[in-house]
Amino acid sequence: MKKVIIYTLVIAACFCLPSCKKFLNVQPLDKLTGNNYFQTKEDVVANIYDLSRIVFSKINETHYVGAVGEYRSGEVLHESQSDNAASREYVEYLGRNDLLNLIRRGQPWDYYNFDRITDWTGYYRAIQGANILIAKLDEGVPGVTDTEKGQFKAEAAFIRSLCYFTMVRLFGDVVYYTDAFHSTSLPRENFVSVLNKCIADLNSYKNQIPFTYGDPALKGVRASRGSIIALMMEMNMWNAGFDGANARKYYQATADLGKELVASNAYRLLPLSDWSTVIKGRSDESLFEFYQSINYGDAVLNVAPIADMFLHYPYKRPEYTHRVSFAYYRGEYMQKLFQDGGDKRITTWFNEDIFADNGKFMMLKYAKNSFIVGEEDANPDNTFMIFRYGGELLLAAEALANIDEDAEAIRLVNLVRARAGASPYTSSNGDLKEFIFYERSRELIGEGQHYFDLVRTKRILNSQYSYNVLTSDKFSRGAWTWPINSGALNNNPFMKLNDYWVNGGN
């Protein structure tokens, strides 16, 4: 959190400017102060895009979605007969929570860069940039109206809070600040407190930004009121799992935000026949995403998309090295999720070997969104979905079920199931809360939410839900977190790393 973050951000921003003219017009290192940079509305917009790119770079530097949100509960195994199989065995290391050996250099999967997940510097670069942007907007930027100022500040606040939420789910307690040019050493703050501050911050900006955008190029790509509501819902539900004394307050807040989102009519569930439109990005279902297209020269790391692990020929070439997928979801787990034969997600998102229990399995959910030139080592065409309408409908349903508003919870669940062609929930399906948990597991499979759902609901402690069960003792000591890179200790006498991992991860 030292001034070096500011200088690093300056350098990164210089390489991210959207026009060649601006790229060649090199600005001095005080660019972020606004003395020479925040002179026009276009400068502000360019800065917002730059901040999003910084956050996306953290996802793009490794196989992030699978590593942090899908594999740590043990549902995924690698295919021993696949090409370069030893380098795919990392899924089992994640599946038994062996993160210290996962990130240790000298492994066959070194090129996946899993150790970079432990470094939070990039998130703090984006946070510092957002803080500075808000400060400069408060000072006044020529050509920016009061309405635009409110919207831009809301976008910056969203990026800032998204970074804090991401770090909380990865590391637990984090250092929190919102002042521009921050350089004072601070200790890590309790994560429930951090998220409550983020919720209050976002609430102050929420109504200053439109629900969505008429310009299809901006839908889901630029933060909107829908994005902010989704993030506030997610943070409230995370706190509900860890602040039991106030859980009902968080559930009620989530339910109210969900009702506001639905009432806006700004978003909709697209038919499954249009799923390729959803996953390609910028659709009416997208609440926030990192849109990436090779048509724009975007460079997605070839191993970053989760689809890389679950597709084989003819979706990936050459055939002789891609006759099977690198990994698969256990057949037993898939049978638990997809028992309803009428569920069209089965045929739309998977091949006919959905229960294969080997590398014949394919998850076609992303098949139209990856490796469009067919070659394994080519940069894929891939959008990374962060929040979408279907997921937030189910999160609202979960909150409603926890405050005994079952009728509305069932209505929202059945909206998602109706889109899937699945039979509606009735009391004969068993406990509503259990059903909603599994419905989120079905609907969001491969989107990096499952492990976090297990953690925040404490289901990670129960073998009914996880192949990698954490004991209460391990959970309380932070076994659900990631190790923090030791670089965080530099120049901060108040910093402490995560005890569970410092003590050997056992």
C-alpha positions as CSV (number, residue, x, y, z in Angstrom):
1,M,0.0,0.0,0.0
2,K,3.0,2.3,-0.4
3,K,3.5,4.9,-3.1
4,V,5.1,2.3,-5.3
5,I,1.5,1.1,-6.0
6,I,0.8,4.5,-7.5
7,Y,3.8,4.4,-9.7
8,T,3.1,0.9,-10.9
9,L,-0.5,1.9,-11.7
10,V,0.8,4.8,-13.7
11,I,3.1,2.6,-15.8
12,A,0.2,0.0,-16.3
13,A,-2.2,2.8,-17.4
14,C,0.3,4.0,-20.0
15,F,0.2,0.7,-21.7
16,C,-3.6,0.4,-21.5
17,L,-4.6,3.7,-23.1
18,P,-7.1,3.1,-25.9
19,S,-5.7,5.2,-28.7
20,C,-2.3,5.2,-30.4
21,K,-2.2,9.0,-30.2
22,K,-2.5,9.0,-26.4
23,F,-0.1,6.1,-26.1
24,L,2.6,8.1,-27.9
25,N,1.8,11.2,-25.9
26,V,3.8,10.1,-22.8
27,Q,2.8,11.8,-19.6
28,P,5.0,12.4,-16.6
29,L,4.7,10.2,-13.4
30,D,2.3,12.7,-11.8
31,K,-0.4,11.6,-14.3
32,L,-2.6,10.1,-11.6
33,T,-2.6,13.3,-9.6
34,G,-4.8,14.9,-12.3
35,N,-2.4,17.7,-12.9
36,N,-1.9,16.6,-16.5
37,Y,-4.3,13.7,-16.9
38,F,-7.9,14.2,-15.7
39,Q,-8.5,17.1,-18.1
40,T,-11.5,15.7,-20.1
41,K,-14.4,13.3,-19.8
42,E,-12.6,11.0,-22.2
43,D,-9.7,10.8,-19.7
44,V,-12.1,9.7,-17.0
45,V,-13.6,7.0,-19.3
46,A,-10.2,5.7,-20.3
47,N,-9.2,5.5,-16.7
48,I,-12.3,3.4,-15.8
49,Y,-11.5,1.0,-18.6
50,D,-7.9,0.9,-17.3
51,L,-9.0,0.0,-13.8
52,S,-11.1,-2.9,-15.2
53,R,-8.2,-4.2,-17.2
54,I,-6.1,-4.2,-14.0
55,V,-8.7,-6.4,-12.3
56,F,-9.1,-8.6,-15.3
57,S,-5.3,-9.2,-15.4
58,K,-5.6,-11.0,-12.1
59,I,-8.1,-13.4,-13.6
60,N,-6.1,-13.7,-16.8
61,E,-2.7,-14.6,-15.2
62,T,-3.7,-18.1,-14.3
63,H,-6.6,-20.7,-14.4
64,Y,-8.4,-18.5,-11.9
65,V,-12.1,-19.5,-12.1
66,G,-11.5,-23.2,-11.7
67,A,-8.8,-22.9,-9.1
68,V,-10.6,-20.6,-6.7
69,G,-14.2,-21.4,-7.3
70,E,-14.7,-24.9,-8.6
71,Y,-12.0,-27.5,-7.8
72,R,-11.3,-27.1,-4.1
73,S,-14.2,-29.2,-2.9
74,G,-13.0,-32.3,-4.9
75,E,-15.7,-32.7,-7.5
76,V,-13.2,-32.6,-10.4
77,L,-10.5,-35.2,-11.3
78,H,-7.9,-35.1,-14.0
79,E,-7.9,-37.6,-16.9
80,S,-4.8,-39.7,-16.6
81,Q,-4.9,-40.6,-20.3
82,S,-5.0,-37.0,-21.5
83,D,-2.1,-35.2,-23.2
84,N,0.5,-33.9,-20.7
85,A,-1.6,-35.5,-17.9
86,A,0.8,-34.8,-15.1
87,S,0.4,-31.1,-15.5
88,R,-3.4,-31.5,-15.0
89,E,-3.1,-33.3,-11.7
90,Y,-3.2,-29.9,-10.0
91,V,-7.0,-30.3,-9.8
92,E,-6.5,-33.1,-7.2
93,Y,-4.1,-30.9,-5.2
94,L,-6.8,-28.2,-5.1
95,G,-9.4,-30.9,-4.4
96,R,-7.6,-31.9,-1.2
97,N,-6.7,-28.3,-0.3
98,D,-3.0,-28.9,-0.7
99,L,-2.3,-25.3,-1.8
100,L,1.2,-25.1,-0.5
101,N,2.4,-27.8,-2.8
102,L,0.1,-26.5,-5.6
103,I,2.0,-23.1,-5.6
104,R,5.4,-24.6,-4.9
105,R,7.6,-24.0,-8.0
106,G,9.1,-27.0,-9.8
107,Q,5.7,-28.7,-10.5
108,P,4.6,-29.9,-13.9
109,W,1.9,-27.2,-13.9
110,D,4.2,-24.3,-13.3
111,Y,3.0,-22.6,-16.4
112,Y,-0.4,-22.2,-14.8
113,N,1.1,-19.6,-12.4
114,F,-1.1,-20.6,-9.4
115,D,1.3,-18.8,-7.1
116,R,0.1,-15.5,-8.5
117,I,-3.3,-16.0,-6.9
118,T,-1.6,-15.3,-3.6
119,D,-0.4,-11.8,-4.6
120,W,-3.0,-9.1,-3.9
121,T,-0.9,-6.2,-5.2
122,G,-2.9,-5.9,-8.4
123,Y,-6.2,-5.5,-6.5
124,Y,-4.7,-2.7,-4.4
125,R,-3.4,-1.0,-7.6
126,A,-7.0,-0.9,-8.8
127,I,-8.3,0.2,-5.4
128,Q,-5.8,3.0,-5.3
129,G,-6.7,4.1,-8.8
130,A,-10.4,4.1,-8.0
131,N,-9.7,6.2,-4.9
132,I,-7.8,8.7,-6.9
133,L,-10.4,8.9,-9.6
134,I,-13.1,9.6,-7.1
135,A,-11.0,12.3,-5.5
136,K,-10.3,14.0,-8.8
137,L,-14.0,13.9,-9.8
138,D,-14.8,15.6,-6.5
139,E,-12.3,18.3,-7.4
140,G,-13.9,18.7,-10.8
141,V,-13.0,17.5,-14.2
142,P,-13.6,19.8,-17.2
143,G,-16.5,18.7,-19.4
144,V,-18.0,16.3,-16.8
145,T,-21.5,17.2,-15.7
146,D,-22.9,16.6,-12.2
147,T,-24.9,13.6,-13.5
148,E,-21.8,12.1,-15.2
149,K,-19.7,12.7,-12.1
150,G,-22.1,10.7,-10.0
151,Q,-22.1,7.8,-12.5
152,F,-18.3,7.8,-12.9
153,K,-17.9,7.8,-9.1
154,A,-20.3,4.9,-8.8
155,E,-18.3,2.9,-11.4
156,A,-15.1,3.6,-9.5
157,A,-16.7,2.6,-6.2
158,F,-17.9,-0.6,-7.8
159,I,-14.4,-1.6,-9.0
160,R,-13.0,-0.7,-5.6
161,S,-15.6,-2.8,-3.8
162,L,-15.3,-5.7,-6.2
163,C,-11.6,-5.8,-5.4
164,Y,-12.3,-5.9,-1.7
165,F,-14.9,-8.6,-2.1
166,T,-12.6,-10.7,-4.3
167,M,-9.8,-10.4,-1.7
168,V,-12.1,-11.2,1.2
169,R,-13.2,-14.5,-0.4
170,L,-9.6,-15.4,-1.1
171,F,-7.8,-14.2,2.0
172,G,-10.3,-13.3,4.7
173,D,-9.2,-10.1,6.5
174,V,-7.7,-7.4,4.3
175,V,-6.3,-3.9,4.6
176,Y,-9.1,-1.4,3.9
177,Y,-8.8,2.2,2.9
178,T,-10.6,4.6,0.5
179,D,-8.4,7.8,0.7
180,A,-6.4,8.8,-2.4
181,F,-2.6,8.4,-2.5
182,H,-2.7,6.2,0.6
183,S,0.8,5.4,1.9
184,T,0.3,4.7,5.6
185,S,0.9,1.1,6.9
186,L,-2.3,-0.5,8.2
187,P,-3.2,-3.8,9.8
188,R,-5.7,-6.2,8.2
189,E,-9.3,-5.5,9.2
190,N,-12.0,-8.0,10.0
191,F,-13.6,-9.0,6.7
192,V,-17.2,-8.7,7.9
193,S,-16.4,-5.0,8.8
194,V,-14.7,-4.5,5.5
195,L,-17.7,-5.8,3.6
196,N,-20.1,-3.7,5.7
197,K,-18.1,-0.6,4.8
198,C,-18.2,-1.6,1.1
199,I,-22.0,-2.1,1.3
200,A,-22.5,1.3,2.8
201,D,-20.2,2.9,0.2
202,L,-22.0,1.3,-2.7
203,N,-25.4,2.2,-1.3
204,S,-24.4,5.9,-1.3
205,Y,-23.6,5.6,-5.1
206,K,-26.2,3.1,-6.2
207,N,-28.9,5.5,-7.4
208,Q,-26.5,7.7,-9.3
209,I,-26.0,5.2,-12.1
210,P,-28.4,3.7,-14.6
211,F,-29.7,0.1,-14.2
212,T,-28.2,-0.9,-17.5
213,Y,-27.2,0.7,-20.8
214,G,-29.0,1.0,-24.1
215,D,-25.7,0.8,-26.0
216,P,-25.2,-3.0,-26.5
217,A,-21.4,-2.4,-26.4
218,L,-21.6,-1.3,-22.7
219,K,-24.0,-4.0,-21.4
220,G,-22.3,-5.9,-18.6
221,V,-19.0,-4.4,-19.6
222,R,-19.4,-1.1,-17.7
223,A,-20.6,-1.2,-14.1
224,S,-24.3,-0.3,-13.8
225,R,-26.9,-0.1,-11.0
226,G,-27.5,-3.8,-11.7
227,S,-23.8,-4.5,-11.2
228,I,-23.8,-2.7,-7.9
229,I,-27.0,-4.4,-6.6
230,A,-25.5,-7.8,-7.5
231,L,-22.3,-7.1,-5.7
232,M,-24.2,-5.8,-2.6
233,M,-26.3,-9.0,-2.6
234,E,-23.2,-11.2,-2.8
235,M,-21.5,-9.3,0.1
236,N,-24.6,-9.4,2.3
237,M,-24.9,-13.1,1.8
238,W,-21.2,-13.7,2.5
239,N,-21.6,-11.8,5.8
240,A,-24.7,-13.7,6.7
241,G,-22.6,-16.8,6.8
242,F,-20.0,-15.3,9.1
243,D,-21.9,-12.9,11.2
244,G,-24.6,-15.2,12.6
245,A,-26.0,-12.7,15.1
246,N,-27.0,-10.4,12.3
247,A,-27.7,-13.0,9.6
248,R,-31.4,-12.0,9.3
249,K,-30.4,-8.4,8.6
250,Y,-28.2,-9.5,5.7
251,Y,-30.8,-11.9,4.3
252,Q,-33.4,-9.1,4.4
253,A,-31.1,-6.7,2.7
254,T,-30.3,-9.3,0.0
255,A,-34.0,-10.1,-0.5
256,D,-34.8,-6.3,-0.8
257,L,-32.0,-5.8,-3.3
258,G,-33.2,-8.8,-5.3
259,K,-36.7,-7.4,-5.5
260,E,-35.3,-4.1,-6.7
261,L,-33.3,-5.9,-9.4
262,V,-36.4,-7.9,-10.6
263,A,-38.7,-4.8,-10.5
264,S,-36.3,-2.8,-12.7
265,N,-37.1,-5.1,-15.7
266,A,-33.6,-4.2,-16.9
267,Y,-32.5,-7.8,-17.2
268,R,-34.0,-11.1,-18.4
269,L,-33.2,-14.7,-18.7
270,L,-32.5,-15.5,-22.3
271,P,-33.8,-18.8,-23.8
272,L,-31.3,-21.7,-23.5
273,S,-31.4,-21.8,-27.3
274,D,-29.6,-18.4,-27.1
275,W,-27.1,-19.6,-24.5
276,S,-24.1,-18.8,-26.9
277,T,-25.3,-15.1,-26.7
278,V,-25.2,-15.2,-22.9
279,I,-21.8,-16.7,-22.6
280,K,-20.4,-14.6,-25.4
281,G,-21.2,-11.5,-23.3
282,R,-23.0,-8.1,-23.5
283,S,-26.4,-9.7,-23.2
284,D,-29.5,-8.8,-21.3
285,E,-28.6,-11.4,-18.7
286,S,-25.2,-10.0,-17.9
287,L,-24.8,-7.9,-14.7
288,F,-21.1,-7.6,-14.9
289,E,-18.4,-9.3,-17.0
290,F,-14.9,-9.0,-18.4
291,Y,-15.7,-9.0,-22.0
292,Q,-12.9,-10.3,-24.2
293,S,-12.8,-10.8,-27.9
294,I,-9.9,-11.6,-30.2
295,N,-11.7,-9.5,-32.8
296,Y,-10.6,-6.5,-30.7
297,G,-7.0,-7.9,-30.3
298,D,-7.7,-8.9,-26.7
299,A,-5.2,-11.5,-25.4
300,V,-6.7,-14.2,-23.1
301,L,-4.1,-16.6,-21.6
302,N,-4.8,-19.9,-23.3
303,V,-5.0,-21.8,-20.0
304,A,-7.1,-19.2,-18.2
305,P,-10.7,-20.2,-19.4
306,I,-12.3,-23.0,-17.4
307,A,-13.3,-24.5,-20.8
308,D,-9.7,-25.5,-21.4
309,M,-10.0,-28.4,-19.0
310,F,-13.4,-29.7,-20.2
311,L,-13.3,-29.7,-24.0
312,H,-11.7,-32.1,-26.5
313,Y,-11.9,-32.8,-30.2
314,P,-13.6,-31.4,-32.3
315,Y,-13.7,-28.3,-30.1
316,K,-9.9,-28.4,-29.6
317,R,-7.3,-29.4,-32.1
318,P,-5.1,-31.2,-33.1
319,E,-7.1,-34.4,-32.6
320,Y,-4.2,-36.6,-31.6
321,T,-3.5,-34.6,-28.4
322,H,-7.2,-33.8,-27.6
323,R,-9.1,-37.1,-27.9
324,V,-10.2,-36.7,-24.3
325,S,-10.7,-33.7,-22.0
326,F,-8.0,-32.9,-19.5
327,A,-10.4,-33.2,-16.6
328,Y,-14.0,-34.2,-15.7
329,Y,-16.6,-33.7,-13.0
330,R,-17.2,-36.9,-11.1
331,G,-20.1,-38.9,-12.5
332,E,-21.5,-39.3,-9.0
333,Y,-21.6,-35.6,-8.5
334,M,-23.2,-34.9,-11.9
335,Q,-25.9,-37.5,-11.2
336,K,-26.7,-35.7,-7.9
337,L,-27.2,-32.4,-9.7
338,F,-28.9,-33.5,-12.9
339,Q,-31.6,-36.0,-12.1
340,D,-34.4,-34.3,-14.0
341,G,-34.3,-35.7,-17.5
342,G,-36.3,-32.8,-18.8
343,D,-33.6,-30.3,-17.8
344,K,-32.4,-28.8,-21.1
345,R,-29.1,-27.7,-19.4
346,I,-28.1,-31.3,-19.7
347,T,-28.1,-31.3,-23.5
348,T,-27.2,-27.6,-24.0
349,W,-24.3,-27.4,-21.6
350,F,-22.8,-31.0,-21.8
351,N,-22.2,-33.7,-24.3
352,E,-23.9,-37.1,-24.2
353,D,-21.3,-38.4,-21.7
354,I,-22.4,-36.1,-18.9
355,F,-22.0,-39.0,-16.4
356,A,-19.0,-40.6,-18.1
357,D,-16.6,-40.3,-15.1
358,N,-13.7,-40.0,-17.4
359,G,-12.2,-37.7,-20.1
360,K,-15.1,-38.4,-22.5
361,F,-17.0,-35.8,-20.5
362,M,-17.3,-32.3,-22.0
363,M,-18.8,-29.1,-20.6
364,L,-20.1,-27.4,-23.7
365,K,-21.3,-24.4,-21.6
366,Y,-18.3,-22.5,-23.0
367,A,-17.8,-24.4,-26.3
368,K,-18.8,-21.4,-28.4
369,N,-16.6,-19.1,-26.4
370,S,-13.2,-20.6,-26.5
371,F,-10.4,-21.5,-29.0
372,I,-12.4,-20.3,-32.0
373,V,-9.5,-21.1,-34.3
374,G,-9.4,-24.6,-32.9
375,E,-5.8,-24.8,-31.9
376,E,-4.9,-25.5,-28.3
377,D,-2.2,-22.9,-28.0
378,A,-4.1,-20.1,-29.7
379,N,-5.5,-17.3,-27.6
380,P,-9.1,-18.1,-26.9
381,D,-12.1,-15.9,-27.5
382,N,-13.5,-15.8,-24.0
383,T,-15.6,-13.5,-21.8
384,F,-15.4,-14.0,-18.0
385,M,-18.8,-13.7,-16.4
386,I,-18.7,-12.2,-12.9
387,F,-22.4,-11.7,-12.1
388,R,-25.4,-12.7,-14.2
389,Y,-29.2,-12.5,-13.7
390,G,-29.8,-16.2,-13.2
391,G,-27.3,-16.4,-10.4
392,E,-28.7,-13.4,-8.6
393,L,-32.3,-14.6,-8.9
394,L,-31.2,-17.8,-7.0
395,L,-29.2,-15.8,-4.4
396,A,-32.3,-13.7,-3.8
397,A,-34.4,-16.9,-3.5
398,E,-31.9,-18.2,-0.9
399,A,-32.2,-15.0,1.1
400,L,-36.0,-15.1,0.9
401,A,-36.1,-18.8,2.1
402,N,-34.0,-17.8,5.1
403,I,-36.6,-15.1,6.2
404,D,-39.5,-17.4,5.6
405,E,-40.8,-15.8,2.4
406,D,-41.0,-19.2,0.7
407,A,-43.6,-18.3,-1.9
408,E,-41.5,-15.6,-3.5
409,A,-38.4,-17.7,-3.1
410,I,-40.1,-20.6,-5.0
411,R,-41.3,-18.2,-7.7
412,L,-37.7,-17.0,-8.4
413,V,-36.3,-20.5,-8.3
414,N,-38.9,-21.6,-10.8
415,L,-38.1,-18.8,-13.2
416,V,-34.6,-20.3,-13.5
417,R,-36.0,-23.8,-13.8
418,A,-38.6,-22.8,-16.4
419,R,-35.8,-21.3,-18.6
420,A,-34.1,-24.7,-18.3
421,G,-37.2,-26.7,-19.1
422,A,-36.9,-28.4,-15.8
423,S,-39.9,-29.4,-13.6
424,P,-40.8,-26.6,-11.1
425,Y,-40.0,-26.9,-7.4
426,T,-42.7,-28.3,-5.2
427,S,-42.7,-29.3,-1.6
428,S,-42.3,-32.9,-2.7
429,N,-38.7,-31.9,-3.8
430,G,-37.7,-31.6,-0.1
431,D,-36.3,-28.8,1.9
432,L,-36.4,-25.5,0.0
433,K,-33.0,-24.2,1.2
434,E,-31.4,-27.5,0.1
435,F,-33.0,-27.3,-3.3
436,I,-31.9,-23.7,-3.8
437,F,-28.3,-24.7,-2.9
438,Y,-28.3,-27.5,-5.5
439,E,-30.0,-25.3,-8.1
440,R,-27.2,-22.8,-7.8
441,S,-24.8,-25.6,-8.2
442,R,-26.6,-26.6,-11.4
443,E,-27.1,-23.2,-12.8
444,L,-23.6,-21.8,-12.0
445,I,-21.5,-24.9,-12.7
446,G,-18.2,-23.8,-14.1
447,E,-18.7,-20.2,-13.2
448,G,-16.5,-20.2,-10.1
449,Q,-19.2,-19.8,-7.4
450,H,-19.6,-23.3,-6.0
451,Y,-16.8,-23.4,-3.6
452,F,-17.7,-20.0,-2.2
453,D,-21.3,-21.2,-1.7
454,L,-19.9,-24.1,0.3
455,V,-17.8,-21.9,2.4
456,R,-20.3,-19.1,3.2
457,T,-23.1,-21.7,4.1
458,K,-20.7,-23.9,6.1
459,R,-21.6,-26.9,3.9
460,I,-17.9,-27.4,3.4
461,L,-17.9,-29.0,6.8
462,N,-20.3,-31.7,5.7
463,S,-19.4,-34.7,3.5
464,Q,-22.9,-34.7,2.1
465,Y,-21.8,-31.6,0.0
466,S,-18.1,-31.9,-0.4
467,Y,-15.5,-34.5,-1.2
468,N,-13.0,-32.3,0.6
469,V,-14.5,-31.7,4.0
470,L,-12.9,-29.2,6.4
471,T,-13.1,-29.8,10.1
472,S,-14.5,-27.0,12.3
473,D,-11.0,-26.4,13.7
474,K,-9.4,-26.0,10.2
475,F,-12.2,-23.8,9.0
476,S,-11.9,-21.5,12.0
477,R,-8.1,-21.3,11.4
478,G,-8.7,-20.2,7.8
479,A,-8.3,-23.4,5.8
480,W,-10.8,-22.0,3.3
481,T,-8.6,-19.1,2.4
482,W,-5.5,-18.9,0.2
483,P,-2.0,-18.2,1.4
484,I,-0.9,-14.5,1.2
485,N,2.3,-13.8,-0.7
486,S,5.1,-12.9,1.8
487,G,5.7,-9.7,-0.2
488,A,2.7,-8.2,1.7
489,L,5.0,-8.0,4.8
490,N,7.3,-5.5,3.1
491,N,7.3,-2.1,4.7
492,N,4.2,-2.9,6.8
493,P,5.0,-3.8,10.5
494,F,1.3,-4.4,11.1
495,M,0.9,-7.1,8.5
496,K,0.2,-10.7,9.4
497,L,-0.1,-13.6,6.9
498,N,-2.8,-16.3,7.2
499,D,-1.9,-18.5,10.2
500,Y,-3.3,-21.7,8.7
501,W,-0.9,-21.6,5.8
502,V,2.1,-20.2,7.7
503,N,1.8,-23.2,10.0
504,G,2.0,-25.7,7.2
505,G,-1.6,-26.0,6.0
506,N,-2.7,-28.7,8.4
